[in-house]
Amino acid sequence: ANDAITIHNGTKGCTFTTTGSGASADFEYDGEFSGEKFMAVYPAGEYTADVENKTVKANIPTYQQAKVNTYNPAAAVAVAYTEGNTFAFKNAHALLKFTVNTDNVTHVIFHGNGSEAITGDVNVTLGEEGVESIECLETVFTSEKWNEETQKNEQVSETKYGTWVECYAYHDDANKYFAKGQTYYIAVAPQKFEGGVTVKVRINDGEELVAKTTTKPVETKINTILNLGEIKYEAPVVHEWAVAGTFNAWSTTANPMELVDG
């Protein structure tokens, strides 16, 4: 129930929503909508479409919330074309699969070593047999940055290619860590990584560590799962510590310090 698709006639897109749930459901739109050729997009959203050339501008999210044994519905981009009233949706992405086999991982980050575009705005073009091409476009990314003059965080927009994807593990129960031993998936645009890829983890929502990397060519394909295997890391060994600040009766003789394992 309340699932939705956008149907576009080349001039405007309208949201059709289900009122019921189940293996079969009707998508309905309460308003006037007509045309001879249509493109449909899932999930529903604001889209521009060139119906004559069977192309729609969609988005593969750069930041995707983790879902155990599946992936975020917002990243499940699928498109369809019809000159009648029957749609056959085609996936417009590839999938990365991984299993987290360590503790305290809050984010998993994937990128090509050659900074290839894999997320963000995309032009999806359909052909006779399905998705013919997926072209990554420059995308507006918004973030917060500290302004020294105003002494406040301010919204800053930057237009660039989505050369990475970041999966974050905030679940409905507010658990911010990936579940150890569970499998997750990430959607990305199909791409050839001639210089290989790198997978990083962020632990405790802070330090980033390389979990695995390769310089061998890697390719992601539509409707194909690239298995990244087990994601784990080795915590870096700290060899030196420093203490700053005031301490009552501080002296090296009265308060000796010793570095010990653990």
C-alpha positions as CSV (number, residue, x, y, z in Angstrom):
1,A,0.0,0.0,0.0
2,N,1.1,3.6,-0.8
3,D,3.8,2.5,-3.2
4,A,4.1,4.8,-6.2
5,I,5.4,5.2,-9.7
6,T,5.7,8.2,-11.9
7,I,4.3,8.1,-15.4
8,H,5.5,10.7,-17.9
9,N,3.9,11.6,-21.2
10,G,6.8,13.8,-22.4
11,T,5.2,17.0,-21.0
12,K,4.6,16.2,-17.4
13,G,4.9,13.3,-15.0
14,C,2.2,12.2,-12.6
15,T,2.4,10.0,-9.5
16,F,0.3,6.9,-9.5
17,T,-0.2,5.3,-6.1
18,T,-1.4,1.9,-4.8
19,T,-4.3,1.9,-2.4
20,G,-4.0,-1.8,-1.6
21,S,-1.1,-4.2,-1.1
22,G,-0.2,-7.7,-2.3
23,A,1.4,-9.5,-5.3
24,S,-1.0,-7.6,-7.6
25,A,-2.1,-4.0,-7.0
26,D,-3.6,-1.1,-9.0
27,F,-1.7,2.2,-9.4
28,E,-4.1,5.1,-9.7
29,Y,-3.9,8.8,-10.3
30,D,-6.7,11.1,-9.3
31,G,-6.6,13.6,-12.2
32,E,-6.5,14.1,-15.9
33,F,-3.6,12.5,-17.7
34,S,-3.4,11.5,-21.4
35,G,-0.9,10.8,-24.2
36,E,0.1,8.3,-26.8
37,K,3.5,7.3,-25.5
38,F,4.6,7.0,-21.9
39,M,7.6,6.4,-19.8
40,A,7.3,5.1,-16.2
41,V,9.8,5.3,-13.4
42,Y,10.2,3.7,-10.0
43,P,10.5,5.0,-7.4
44,A,8.2,7.9,-7.9
45,G,9.8,11.4,-8.1
46,E,10.4,14.5,-10.1
47,Y,11.7,13.4,-13.5
48,T,12.2,14.9,-17.0
49,A,11.7,12.5,-19.9
50,D,12.2,12.5,-23.6
51,V,9.5,10.0,-24.5
52,E,10.3,10.0,-28.2
53,N,13.9,8.9,-27.5
54,K,12.8,6.7,-24.6
55,T,15.1,8.5,-22.2
56,V,14.5,9.6,-18.6
57,K,16.6,11.6,-16.2
58,A,16.7,9.6,-12.9
59,N,18.9,9.4,-9.9
60,I,20.9,6.6,-8.2
61,P,21.5,7.9,-4.7
62,T,25.1,8.4,-3.6
63,Y,24.1,7.8,0.0
64,Q,22.0,4.7,0.6
65,Q,20.6,3.4,3.9
66,A,21.5,-0.2,4.6
67,K,18.8,-2.9,4.5
68,V,19.6,-6.4,5.6
69,N,19.5,-9.0,2.8
70,T,18.3,-6.3,0.3
71,Y,18.9,-2.6,-0.6
72,N,17.2,0.7,-0.2
73,P,14.1,1.1,-2.3
74,A,15.0,4.6,-3.1
75,A,18.0,3.2,-5.1
76,A,15.9,0.5,-6.9
77,V,15.7,2.6,-10.1
78,A,13.6,0.9,-12.8
79,V,12.1,2.3,-16.0
80,A,9.5,1.3,-18.6
81,Y,8.1,2.5,-21.9
82,T,4.8,1.8,-23.6
83,E,2.5,3.0,-26.4
84,G,-0.4,1.4,-24.7
85,N,-1.3,0.6,-21.1
86,T,1.1,-2.2,-20.2
87,F,4.5,-1.5,-18.7
88,A,7.5,-3.9,-18.4
89,F,9.9,-2.4,-16.0
90,K,13.7,-2.8,-16.5
91,N,16.3,-2.3,-13.7
92,A,18.6,0.6,-14.4
93,H,21.5,-0.3,-12.1
94,A,24.0,-2.9,-11.0
95,L,24.3,-4.3,-7.5
96,L,27.2,-4.6,-5.1
97,K,26.9,-7.4,-2.5
98,F,28.9,-7.6,0.7
99,T,28.8,-9.2,4.2
100,V,30.1,-7.3,7.2
101,N,32.2,-9.6,9.3
102,T,33.5,-7.2,12.0
103,D,32.2,-4.9,14.7
104,N,31.6,-1.1,14.9
105,V,31.1,-0.4,11.2
106,T,28.8,2.5,10.5
107,H,29.5,3.1,6.8
108,V,30.8,1.1,3.8
109,I,32.2,3.2,1.0
110,F,32.9,2.0,-2.5
111,H,34.7,3.8,-5.3
112,G,36.7,3.2,-8.5
113,N,40.4,3.9,-8.3
114,G,40.0,6.1,-11.4
115,S,37.2,8.2,-10.0
116,E,34.6,6.8,-12.3
117,A,31.1,8.1,-12.0
118,I,28.7,5.5,-10.5
119,T,25.9,7.5,-8.7
120,G,24.0,10.7,-8.9
121,D,21.8,11.9,-11.8
122,V,21.7,9.5,-14.7
123,N,20.1,9.5,-18.2
124,V,18.5,6.1,-18.7
125,T,17.7,5.1,-22.3
126,L,15.6,2.1,-23.3
127,G,16.2,0.1,-26.4
128,E,14.4,-2.8,-28.0
129,E,15.7,-5.3,-25.5
130,G,15.6,-3.2,-22.4
131,V,18.0,-0.6,-21.0
132,E,20.3,0.4,-23.8
133,S,22.5,2.9,-21.9
134,I,23.0,4.6,-18.5
135,E,24.9,7.9,-18.6
136,C,26.1,9.4,-15.4
137,L,25.6,13.2,-15.2
138,E,27.0,16.0,-13.1
139,T,25.0,16.3,-9.9
140,V,24.4,19.0,-7.3
141,F,25.6,17.8,-3.9
142,T,24.7,19.8,-0.8
143,S,26.7,19.6,2.4
144,E,27.3,21.5,5.6
145,K,30.6,23.4,6.0
146,W,31.9,25.5,8.8
147,N,32.1,29.2,8.1
148,E,34.8,30.9,10.1
149,E,33.3,34.4,9.6
150,T,29.8,33.6,10.8
151,Q,31.0,30.8,13.2
152,K,28.1,28.6,11.9
153,N,27.6,25.6,9.7
154,E,26.2,26.6,6.3
155,Q,24.7,24.8,3.4
156,V,27.1,24.6,0.5
157,S,26.2,23.3,-3.0
158,E,28.8,21.7,-5.3
159,T,28.2,20.3,-8.8
160,K,30.3,17.3,-9.6
161,Y,30.1,13.6,-10.6
162,G,29.1,11.0,-8.1
163,T,32.3,9.0,-8.1
164,W,31.5,7.1,-5.0
165,V,28.7,5.4,-3.1
166,E,28.2,5.4,0.7
167,C,26.0,2.9,2.5
168,Y,25.1,3.9,6.1
169,A,23.8,1.5,8.7
170,Y,21.2,3.5,10.6
171,H,18.3,1.1,11.1
172,D,14.8,1.8,12.3
173,D,15.8,0.8,15.8
174,A,18.4,3.6,15.8
175,N,21.3,1.0,15.7
176,K,24.1,2.8,13.8
177,Y,26.2,-0.3,13.1
178,F,26.0,-2.9,10.4
179,A,24.8,-6.3,11.7
180,K,27.8,-8.7,11.9
181,G,27.4,-11.6,9.6
182,Q,24.5,-10.1,7.6
183,T,24.5,-9.5,3.8
184,Y,23.7,-6.1,2.3
185,Y,23.4,-4.7,-1.3
186,I,24.2,-1.3,-2.9
187,A,22.9,0.0,-6.2
188,V,25.4,1.7,-8.6
189,A,25.5,2.6,-12.3
190,P,27.1,0.0,-14.6
191,Q,30.8,1.0,-15.1
192,K,34.2,-0.3,-16.1
193,F,36.9,0.2,-13.5
194,E,40.2,-0.3,-15.5
195,G,42.3,0.6,-12.5
196,G,40.4,-1.5,-10.0
197,V,38.2,-0.5,-7.0
198,T,38.5,0.2,-3.2
199,V,36.2,-0.5,-0.4
200,K,36.5,1.5,2.8
201,V,34.7,1.3,6.2
202,R,34.0,4.0,8.7
203,I,34.1,2.8,12.3
204,N,32.2,4.4,15.1
205,D,31.1,7.1,12.6
206,G,34.6,8.5,12.6
207,E,37.9,7.0,11.3
208,E,37.9,5.6,7.7
209,L,39.9,2.4,7.0
210,V,40.6,0.5,3.8
211,A,38.9,-2.9,4.0
212,K,40.0,-4.2,0.6
213,T,41.3,-2.9,-2.7
214,T,42.5,-4.2,-6.0
215,T,44.2,-2.7,-9.1
216,K,42.8,-5.4,-11.4
217,P,40.0,-4.3,-13.8
218,V,36.5,-4.7,-12.4
219,E,33.2,-4.2,-14.1
220,T,29.6,-3.7,-12.8
221,K,26.8,-4.7,-15.2
222,I,23.0,-4.1,-15.3
223,N,21.1,-6.8,-13.5
224,T,24.3,-8.3,-12.3
225,I,25.6,-8.6,-8.7
226,L,29.3,-7.9,-8.0
227,N,30.1,-9.8,-4.9
228,L,32.6,-7.9,-2.7
229,G,32.8,-10.7,-0.2
230,E,33.5,-10.2,3.5
231,I,34.1,-6.7,4.6
232,K,36.4,-6.5,7.6
233,Y,39.2,-4.3,8.9
234,E,42.2,-4.4,11.2
235,A,42.3,-1.6,13.7
236,P,45.5,0.4,13.4
237,V,48.1,0.0,16.2
238,V,48.7,3.2,18.1
239,H,52.4,3.6,19.0
240,E,52.4,7.0,20.5
241,W,50.1,9.0,22.8
242,A,50.1,12.6,23.9
243,V,48.4,14.3,26.8
244,A,47.5,18.0,26.7
245,G,45.9,20.1,29.4
246,T,46.3,20.8,33.0
247,F,46.8,18.2,35.7
248,N,47.1,18.7,39.5
249,A,50.6,18.2,40.8
250,W,51.8,17.0,37.4
251,S,55.4,15.7,37.2
252,T,57.1,12.9,35.3
253,T,58.4,11.5,38.6
254,A,55.2,11.6,40.5
255,N,53.0,10.4,37.7
256,P,54.9,8.0,35.4
257,M,53.1,6.9,32.2
258,E,53.7,3.6,30.4
259,L,52.4,2.4,27.1
260,V,50.9,-1.1,27.4
261,D,49.1,-3.4,24.9
262,G,45.4,-3.0,24.9
